[in-house]
Structures are given as C-alpha cells and as structure tokens.
Amino acid sequence: MKFFRCLLLPVLLLSGYISSAQNILTLEEAVATALKNNFDIRISKNDSMVAAINYSYRYGAFLPQLNATVNGTWNATNLRQTLADGTKREQNNIKSNNLLGSLALNWVLFDGLKMFATLEKSKEFVKLGELNVKNQVVNTVAKVINNYYNIAAQKQQLKAIREVMLVNEERVKLAQNRLDIGVGIKPDLLQSKVDLNEQKANILTQETLIAQLKEQLNQSMNVALHTSYDVLDSIPINYDLALGEIQNNIENTNPFLLVAQKNIDISKLTLKEQKATLLPALSFVSAYNFSRTNNKAVINSFSLLFNQNYGYNYGFAVTIPILNNLSARRLISQAKLDISYQQLLYDNQRSILDLNVVNAFIAYEQQKKALVLEEENILLAKENVSIIVQTLRLGASTIIQLREAQQSLENAYNRLITARYNTKLAETELMRLKGSLVK
C-alpha cells in the first residue's frame, strides 16, 4: 500500500491544482439554476399562469351582460310613384337620417347551477397547472441530479485511469530494466508500452465525455454553452431508504398521479355543467332604447318629418329546454365516458407507479450490495498490484502477472464506479417517484 500512496500523490496534487483553477458547481447550485432557467419548467409555468388568469376572472359568470348598440344611417332617395288615380309623384335626392341606440342588460339568475360548477372548475384548473409545474420540476431536478453525478462518476473514472496508468508506467520501467540486465524479453516491453498508450487514449476519451456531459448539464440549466466550472467527484448515497416509506401515501405525493386524479375531478365538474343544460334558465332582462328619424322632405303629407322616442323596459325571461337535437344528452354521455376514461388512466398510472417503485427499490438494494462488494474488491486489487510490483522488483514474479493484476484493478474500478452511480440513480428514481425531490 506504500507503493500506491507514492503513485497517488502526483495524481492528488494534479487534481487539486485543476480544481482550484475552476469554480466548483455544487449540486444545490445546479438544481437552483435549473429551477430558475430550465425551458420545460418555464413552459409549464406559462401554462399554469393561463389557468391563474382565468381564475382571477372566476366571478364573471355571476355578473350580468350589458351591451350597448348604436346605429346611425343617412339616406338619399330618388322617388317615383304612380297612384291609382293616375297621379304621378317624382322627387330626387330626398334626404333623411336615422339614429338608433340601445342599452341591453341580461343577468342570468339561475342556469341549473352551471355557473357554480364553472367556478369550481376554474379552481381545479389552477390546481392542475400547479401540479403540472411540480411534475416538471421533479423530473427536471431528477435529470439534473443524474447528469451531475454522471459527471462525478466519469471524473472518478478519469482518476482511476490515471492511477492505472501510473501502474502501467511502472510496468514499462520494470520491463525496460529487466531487458537491460538480460532477464527480460522485448515483447513484454512492447506490450507494456502499447498498454500505456491505450491508457493515454482512454484519458482523452474520458475528458471528452466529461466535457460533453457538462454541456448537457448546461442545457438543462439553460446557461451559456462552454460555461467553465468543475463539479465535486464524490457521490453521496442514502443507504436508509425503505420500501414502506416510499409506498406510504404515495398517491398524495407523486405529481403525475395527482395530475391524473385532478383530471378526474375536472371531468366530474364538466358532467355537472352538461347536466345543468337540462334545467330551465331564469334571467333578468332590461333595456333602454332610443330612436330618432329626421326627414328633410316628405311627399306624403301624413309622413313625419321628425320622430323621436326613448324609454326603458325590464322583466324576466325563462328558457325551458325542450328539444335541441338531443345535444344535451349526447354531451352528458360524452362527459360520463370521459370520467370513466380518466379513471382508467389513473388506475393504469397507479399500477405502473407501483411496479416502478418495486423495481427501483430492487435495483437500489442490489446496487447497495454490489457497492459493498466492490469497495472490498478495490482494496484487494490495489493490494495485489502492490505485492506483485514489489515481488517483480525482486524477480519473484513476471510482467504478465503484473499486467493481469493491473487489468483486475482496472476492472475493479469500473465495477466500483458503476455500482456507485447506479445506486445513486436508483435512489434518485425512488425519490422522484415518491415526489420528494422537491419540497
């Protein structure tokens, strides 16, 4: 293990220098930036604001309708008449003007309680908008978390490659020394150099992958591409999640399930609206009317040169639906069918949710066990490499044995880092399904 401490010292110094040269982006900062800027969240918020605007005018259905109408007409008429006694009358350019005005009030006092159902429906649409926003927020946060820790895992992978490369460099030196003193063979040296170049190529590939993952994170946060930062390479894991805690009350915490339930509530209110159309409607009606006619000239002595009248009226109007092509019955049947459809969607989503929770928890438990095993394996692989390096220096082992030990170390690192990341993915998925990623 002393050998490994010597090997790791340059790597740690180098990684510390690189980290200090860039700003560290924490997971909390990444999530906060995404919640502020993410396009999908902003689109969901916009849809929610539309429902909120409609709700702000929710009492409009209870208010009367008041409409004003003004109509002005100017006439120029050419007249030719022949009467029964043979008398003829003719006059051109007879001018007149008419002015009509009215102010009509219609106040629905009773419409089968449809207005109350519409009011309640507007409230439910606001709640639906909020749930859609929360659902999008939870999904976005889960995406950011997975992306962030994917970068962390790939950084760990980069460290592992560099560590294995140090072993490879040591293998090249030992192969060269053995060849120089006449106890080694050149193929061992050549193979060691080939493996070393492969590790250098893997570093380039790994750095490219990390850069690409950072750009994906930038897109999720909606920040400028090529924004420079570094992330922490640790992957904290919650080992204490229990299946019962995740399943408990999940129907009231999972956003997507809550959206499905809210759609059922809205469909029921739509049915109330349609049933209300079967009942009579009572309205208070009133109007103020104004009319004025001004003729510049008349042929008939009994015609009026000027006529003006105005006044108001009021009363009540009852509308009794008798037959409207059975449209009301058809719409009621469709509304009932929509309730059944939304209920089926809810039941299906609940079934899928229960299955996803169980599968995610199985993956979570299995990955935890694999992680414990791989944490032990990495120590064994490191110790094995250290022992073979020391014995190779003493001539008690071969380059091939060191190469096999190095390969085992590389594989152990791959499995360890994969187990860490997969455990975090399963943990995040459980929290997403629970709806507890965002308070």
Secondary structure as the mmCIF struct_conf table of DSSP 4:
data_model
#
loop_
_struct_conf.conf_type_id
_struct_conf.id
_struct_conf.beg_label_comp_id
_struct_conf.beg_label_asym_id
_struct_conf.beg_label_seq_id
_struct_conf.end_label_comp_id
_struct_conf.end_label_asym_id
_struct_conf.end_label_seq_id
HELX_RH_AL_P HELX_RH_AL_P1 LYS A 2 ALA A 21
BEND BEND1 GLN A 22 GLN A 22
STRN STRN1 ILE A 24 LEU A 25
HELX_RH_AL_P HELX_RH_AL_P2 LEU A 27 ASN A 37
HELX_RH_AL_P HELX_RH_AL_P3 PHE A 39 SER A 56
TURN_TY1_P TURN_TY1_P1 TYR A 57 TYR A 57
HELX_RH_3T_P HELX_RH_3T_P1 ARG A 58 PHE A 62
BEND BEND2 LEU A 63 LEU A 63
HELX_LH_PP_P HELX_LH_PP_P1 PRO A 64 PRO A 64
STRN STRN2 GLN A 65 THR A 82
TURN_TY1_P TURN_TY1_P2 ALA A 84 ASP A 85
BEND BEND3 GLY A 86 GLY A 86
STRN STRN3 LYS A 88 PHE A 110
BEND BEND4 ASP A 111 ASP A 111
TURN_TY1_P TURN_TY1_P3 GLY A 112 LEU A 113
HELX_RH_AL_P HELX_RH_AL_P4 LYS A 114 ASP A 180
TURN_TY1_P TURN_TY1_P4 ILE A 181 GLY A 182
BEND BEND5 VAL A 183 GLY A 184
HELX_RH_AL_P HELX_RH_AL_P5 LYS A 186 MET A 221
TURN_TY1_P TURN_TY1_P5 ASN A 222 ASN A 222
TURN_TY1_P TURN_TY1_P6 LEU A 225 HIS A 226
STRN STRN4 ASP A 230 VAL A 231
HELX_RH_AL_P HELX_RH_AL_P6 LEU A 243 GLN A 247
TURN_TY1_P TURN_TY1_P7 ASN A 248 ASN A 249
HELX_RH_3T_P HELX_RH_3T_P2 ILE A 250 ASN A 252
TURN_TY1_P TURN_TY1_P8 THR A 253 THR A 253
HELX_RH_AL_P HELX_RH_AL_P7 PRO A 255 ALA A 276
TURN_TY1_P TURN_TY1_P9 THR A 277 LEU A 278
BEND BEND6 LEU A 279 LEU A 279
STRN STRN5 ALA A 281 ASN A 295
BEND BEND7 LYS A 296 LYS A 296
BEND BEND8 ILE A 299 ASN A 300
TURN_TY1_P TURN_TY1_P10 SER A 301 PHE A 302
BEND BEND9 SER A 303 SER A 303
BEND BEND10 LEU A 305 LEU A 305
STRN STRN6 PHE A 306 THR A 319
BEND BEND11 ASN A 324 ASN A 324
TURN_TY1_P TURN_TY1_P11 ASN A 325 LEU A 326
HELX_RH_AL_P HELX_RH_AL_P8 SER A 327 ARG A 393
TURN_TY1_P TURN_TY1_P12 LEU A 394 GLY A 395
BEND BEND12 ALA A 396 SER A 397
HELX_RH_AL_P HELX_RH_AL_P9 ILE A 399 LYS A 434
TURN_TY1_P TURN_TY1_P13 GLY A 435 GLY A 435
BEND BEND13 LEU A 437 LEU A 437
#
